[in-house]
Amino acid sequence: MSKFTIDKSHFITGVVMEYFTKMIGDKGAKATFYLQTPNAEIDSTRKYPVVVIVPGGAYFWTSWREMEPVALDFLGKGFSCVVMEYATEGRDFYTKNFDPTKEVVSAFPNPLIDLAKTIALLRQNAATWALDAAKVNLVGFSAGGNLIGQLGVYWDTDWLEELVGKSKTLYAPNSLCIAYGATLMAKQPLLKGFEQLDHATLGVDKSQKRADLANVLDKINEKTPPTFIWHTTKDTIVPVKTALKLGLNLEENGVPYEMHIYQNGPHGLSLADQRTDGSAKHAKSSAQVATWTKLYCNWLAENGLAF
């Protein structure tokens, strides 16, 4: 069988989807698009709901386990998908070449601005890409949960609109899925093992004011979109009590939400099956936790955010 190489800078047009990558902003962020192609046998005018996938990685890097495998799963469920890779310095910077005086590309609010620009790009091209602009759903894992949470609480602010340079209506999310999300990210002693996390999240200016902006748990408001939450009680990186508090804050602000707390499973389960499990003894596979994608899709449908 002959080998071949795909150039992501060009459209791949075929029976099933279009696949391409676009750079976002000027910091190095990029978005990879997995778009459904309408077919006359089904409905040549169909507009597809969207899942925007935002990986974790502590703002040190972005985890592949929470990117393409997740996109392909939701693509198979009938969604058009986008993987948003916010810019980071990469693992080597923090493990080999750490410089606390360097302003990092991942510092707040850079990833937030680029996420907003990605969603605006989607809506601006909705007609061309056969997207339903009223069904733009964000899934964020770990640090990605922090990032989509930021957009969920700040999308309607004037300061973000000024930084993005586009109308806030273009990047308002229709729903959030916060998967073991670190809604408390900066200056948090409970987040074990991430000594340089504050630098990755905040950059050189680690003031409490900036940390309070990056931490979104207590910023939930009535304009936060409907939210789906899942977490595990055995998560030793991001405490489950933050997910429980998130649900309470959504309840108190009248935001529709659904929450699933699984008894077992470590942090970083992603799809929770062998597609995203490279750990010893399949520690990141769980038939129970793997139900989250079905539950989430049912929840989207219940809220009119799927087909």
Secondary structure, DSSP 8 states (H G I E B T S, - for coil): -------TTS---SSSEEEEEEEETTTTEEEEEEEE---TTT-TT--EEEEEEE--STTT---GGGSHHHHHHHHHTT-EEEEEE-----HHHHHT---TTS--TTSTTHHHHHHHHHHHHHHHTTTTTTEEEEEEEEEEETHHHHHHHHHHHHTT-HHHHHHHTS-HHHH--SEEEEES--SS-SS-TTSTT-TTHHHHHH-S---HHHHHHH--GGG--TTS--EEEEEETT-SSS-HHHHHHHHHHHHHTT--EEEEEESS--S--TTSSGGG--SGGGTT--TTGGGHHHHHHHHHHHTT---
